[in-house]
Amino acid sequence: MILNFSFKFIAGKEGLTCGYALARTYRALSSASVDVLWQKLMNLADVSWHPLLTSTNAPRGLIAKPGLIYYAVTCLTPIPIRIFVERVRPEELLSFRILAIPGVEKRVTYQVESTVCGTYISYSVTLRGWLSPLVWVLIQPYTARVAAELAQAAEQISL
């Protein structure tokens, strides 16, 4: 399994207020097929592979569709967070907007790409808002493991 990442810090004006955005992308290589990875990712009720999420209110069998809003509980707090499904391109891209607390907005994008070497999983995270530096410090250890844990969970299904 290969893991690499990139990081950028963006500061700028958004309207009349100053806003900050932190963005990072992690990649992992998996021996599992795109189909297996996509099925694992699309099952919103099963977050056993996700290092930050502990449970969701999504019923078994519910798949992600643009406009869907559901709740999840993280390992950091028992208070549910709202997750909004933004974009879905089957077996290619899945994008969420996460609204946990005022002062920060989190966007995550999963991309799955088949290559000769295996299947690449890209996990991109963008935090916006004045609380984003503080939130980043809290979630970064979990965020760094998401792509690798998804790859590992899909590989276990493949075996």
For each residue, the residues with C-beta under 8 A, 3 or more apart:
1: 28 29 30 148 151 152
2: 27 28 29
3: 26 27 28 29 147 148
4: 26 27
5: 24 25 26 27 144
6: 24 25
7: 22 23 24
8: 22 23 24
9: 20 21 22 23
10: 20 21 22 23
11: 18 19 20 21
12: 18 19 21
13: 16 17 18 19
14: 17 18 19
15:
16: 13
17: 13 14
18: 11 12 13 14
19: 11 12 13 14 128 129 130
20: 9 10 11 128 129 130 132 133
21: 9 10 11 12 126 127 128 132
22: 7 8 9 10 125 126 127 132 133 136
23: 7 8 9 10 124 125 126 127
24: 5 6 7 8 124 125 143
25: 5 6 122 123 124 125
26: 3 4 5 122 123 124 125 143 144 146 147 148
27: 2 3 4 5 120 121 122 123 147
28: 1 2 3 120 121 123 147 148 150 151
29: 1 2 3 117 118 119 120 121 151
30: 1 37 118 119 120 121 150 151 152 154 155
31: 118 119 155 158
32: 36 37 118 119 151 154 155 157 158
33: 36 37 114 119 158
34: 37 38 91 112 113 114 119
35: 38 39 91
36: 32 33 39 40 154 157 158
37: 30 32 33 34 40 41 112 119 121 150 151 154
38: 34 35 41 42 90 91 112
39: 35 36 42 43 157
40: 36 37 43 46 49 150 153 154 157
41: 37 38 94 110 112 150
42: 38 39 63 64 94
43: 39 40 46 63
44: 47 56 58 62 63 64 70
45: 56 58 59 60 61 62
46: 40 43 49
47: 44 50 53 54 55 56 72
48: 153
49: 40 46 149 150 152 153
50: 47 53 146 149 150
51: 75 142 145 146 149
52: 74 75 76 139 142 143 146
53: 47 50 56 72 73 74 75
54: 47 72 73 74 75
55: 47 72 73
56: 44 45 47 53 70 71 72 73 83
57: 70 71 72 80
58: 44 45 62 70
59: 45 62
60: 45
61: 45
62: 44 45 58 59 68 70
63: 42 43 44
64: 42 44 68 85 88 94
65: 68 85 88
66: 85 86 87 88
67: 84 85
68: 62 64 65 84 85
69: 82 83 84 85
70: 44 56 57 58 62 82 83
71: 56 57 80 81 82 83
72: 47 53 54 55 56 57 80 81 83
73: 53 54 55 56 77 78 79 80 81
74: 52 53 54 77 81 100
75: 51 52 53 54 142
76: 52 138 139
77: 73 74
78: 73
79: 73
80: 57 71 72 73
81: 71 72 73 74 98 99 100
82: 69 70 71 98 99 100
83: 56 69 70 71 72 96 97 98
84: 67 68 69 96 97 98 99
85: 64 65 66 67 68 69 88 94 95 96
86: 66 95 96 97 107
87: 66 93 94 95 109
88: 64 65 66 85 93 94 95
89: 92 93 94
90: 38
91: 34 35 38 112
92: 89 111 112 113
93: 87 88 89 109 110 111 112
94: 41 42 64 85 87 88 89 109 110
95: 85 86 87 88 107 108 109 110
96: 83 84 85 86 107 108 109
97: 83 84 86 105 106 107
98: 81 82 83 84 105 106 107 108
99: 81 82 84 105 106
100: 74 81 82 104 106 135
101: 104 131 135
102:
103: 129 130 131
104: 100 101 127 128 129 130 131 132 135
105: 97 98 99 127 128 129
106: 97 98 99 100 125 126 127 128 135
107: 86 95 96 97 98 125 126 128
108: 95 96 98 123 124 125 126
109: 87 93 94 95 96 122 123 124
110: 41 93 94 95 121 122 123 150
111: 92 93 120 121 122 124
112: 34 37 38 41 91 92 93 119 120 121 122
113: 34 92 119 120 122
114: 33 34 119 120
115: 118 119 120
116:
117: 29
118: 29 30 31 32 115
119: 29 30 31 32 33 34 37 112 113 114 115 151
120: 27 28 29 30 111 112 113 114 115
121: 27 28 29 30 37 110 111 112 147 150 151
122: 25 26 27 109 110 111 112 113 147
123: 25 26 27 28 108 109 110 143 146 147 150
124: 23 24 25 26 108 109 111
125: 22 23 24 25 26 106 107 108 143
126: 21 22 23 106 107 108
127: 21 22 23 104 105 106 132 135 136
128: 19 20 21 104 105 106 107 132
129: 19 20 103 104 105 132
130: 19 20 103 104
131: 101 103 104 134 135
132: 20 21 22 104 127 128 129 135 136
133: 20 22 136 137
134: 131 137 138
135: 100 101 104 106 127 131 132 138 139
136: 22 127 132 133 139 140
137: 133 134 140
138: 76 134 135
139: 52 76 135 136 142 143
140: 136 137 143 144
141: 144 145
142: 51 52 75 139 145 146
143: 24 26 52 123 125 139 140 146
144: 5 26 140 141
145: 51 141 142 148 149
146: 26 50 51 52 123 142 143 149 150
147: 3 26 27 28 121 122 123 150 151
148: 1 3 26 28 145 151 152
149: 49 50 51 145 146 152 153
150: 28 30 37 40 41 49 50 110 121 123 146 147 153 154
151: 1 28 29 30 32 37 119 121 147 148 154 155
152: 1 30 49 148 149 155 156
153: 40 48 49 149 150 156 157
154: 30 32 36 37 40 150 151 157 158
155: 30 31 32 151 152 158 159
156: 152 153 159
157: 32 36 39 40 153 154
158: 31 32 33 36 154 155
159: 155 156
